[in-house]
Amino acid sequence: MFSFKRKAYRQKSDEELIIIYKNEQHSECLAVLYERYGHLVMGACMKYLKNVVESEDLTSQIFELLPAKILKHEITYFKSWLYMVTKNECFMLFRKKGISTSSIDGFEHSDEPANDDLHLKEQKLTALEEVIPLLKDEQRICIELFYLKEKSYQQICDELNLSMMQVKSAIQNGKRNLKLRLEERNEFK
């Protein structure tokens, strides 16, 4: 029975799997997501940790935490969201070990400012995730397609049946509106 469900779930998009999991908590949804993205999580862990055993352990931990995180968060693009979860878990591991996270980016500073910088970045990302859904639909969709899905202007035009000017305008206005909303919240000042 499980293999039949998994086969059916393999046909679903990430977003459909997330919705099913949020509504019914079918573990087969998570198994399919693991099949799709386990290697990417491992690769991201290797990028930051540079240690196979630690990367394998952290990959397992991330997928153990995933059910609770999926239920807690609003996820628009699972792959991008999972990468951010992975990156944050790597940074949290560094903090537990007392390793400066600023050296990861190639900048050598003391531990204290690095943790403050990382915390500030995390706050800004969280704020950004909260205000993107507040944009007008056309702006939000264009911003998500361009920045999160990394689609070109032309691909967005084709996908949404909009002119090039409409897409550029939606992205420009969306960025401006994001900035205004974040400034209202005293973010990015």
N, C-alpha and C positions, 0 to 999 in steps of 0.2 A: 504494500500500500504506500509506503514512504517513497519508493522509487517512482511510482506513478505520479505522486504529488510533486516530487522534485522535478520530474520531466515536464510537468505542466507549468511549474514555476519558472523553469529555465526559459520559457517562451515570454515571460513577462519582463517589462522594463524595471529598472531599479526603483523608479517612483511607484510603480504598481506593487512591487514587493514590499516597500516601506508601508504603504497604505494597508496592505493585507496584514503585515506584521503588527501594525498599530491597532488594528481592529480585532485580530484573532490570535495574535502571538504564536503563529505557526513557526516552529523552529526550522522547518524546511526552507523558509524564506531566507533565514540567516545562512543556512548551508549553501544556498545558491549564491548569495552575496560573497561568501567566503571563497567559493570556487572562482568567482569573477575577479575578486580584488585581493585575495590573500597574498599573492605574489607582489602586488603593488605596495601593499602595506609593508611587507618584508623588505622590499627594495628601498622604501622611504626610511625605514628603521636603519638599514645598512648605511644609507647616505649620512645619517646623523651619528649613529653609534659606532660605526666602523668595526663591529664585532658580531660575528655570525651567531654565537650562542645567545648573547644579549638581545639581538634582533629577533631571533626565533622566539625567545621568551616574551618579549614585548609584543610581538605580533599575536601570540596566543592571548596575552592579557587584554589587548585591545579588542579582540573578538569576543572575549568573555564579558567585557564591559559594554559591548555594542547593544545588547537588548535593552538595557536600562537607558542608555543614551538615545537610542532611537525613539523610545517612548517619551522621553523628556523634551527632545528638540524638534523644532519644525525644520524639515530637511527639504530643500528645493532640488539641489543637485548632489546626489549621494556621493559620487566619486570625489568631488571637490571637498565636500564636508568630511569625508573619511580621511582625506589627506590632511586636513587641518587637525582632526582628532589625533592622527598619528604623530604629526609634528608636535602638537602640544604634549602628548604623552612622552615623547622623546625628551622634550625640554624639562618636563617634570622629573624625569629620571635623572637628568643632569643636575637639577636643583637638589634632589635627594642626595646625590653623591657629592655635592658642593663644587661642581664643575661650572666654570663661567660659561654661560650660553653666548656671551658676546664673541668669544673666540671662534665659535662655529661659523659666524659670518665673516671671519677674517680680521676682526678688530680686537685688539687686546686692551682690555680695561680691567678694573678691579671687579670682583664678584658683585658687589653691592649695586653699582649702576647697571650692570647687565641684567640683574633680576628685576630692577625697576623698569628698565627698557622693555624687557619681555612682558612684564605685567601690563605696562602701558599699551603695548602692541595687542595683547590679548583683549584688553578693555575696548580698544578701538575696533577690533574685528567683531567683537560681540555687539557693540553699538551699531556697526555697519549692517550686521545680519538682522538687527531689529528694525532698522529704518528702510531697508530695501523694499520690504513688502508694502510700505506706505506710499511708494511712488505710484503714479498713474500706470495703468496696465501696460501701455505701449512703451513707456520709459523703462519700467521694471524689466519687461521681457527683453528689450534691446540691450539693456545693461547686463543682464544675466547671460544672454547669448554671446555678447562681445567679450566680457571680462571673465566669466566663469566657464563658458563652453568654448571660448577662444575662437569664435566664428568670425569670419571676415564680414565687412560691410555688405559685400555682394551676396554672401550666403544668407545673411539676415534678410536682405531685400527679397531674395528668392523664397525663403521660408515663410516670411510674414506677408508677402505680396505688397511690399511697400516700396516707394521710390528711394533712391539713394539719399536724397535731401531729407526725407522723412526719418530715415534711420539715423543719419548724422545728427539731425535736430533732436531726436528722442534721446540719443546718448548724451549729447551736450546738455540738454535740459535736465536729464536725469542726474548727471553728475552735479550740476549746479544745485538741484533740489536736495540731493543727498548731503551736499556740503551745508546747505542752509539748515536742514533738519538736525544734522550733527552739531552745528554751532548753537542751535536752540538748546540742545542737551549739554552744552559746554564741552563737547568733544572736538578734537582736532584743532584746538585754538593754540 
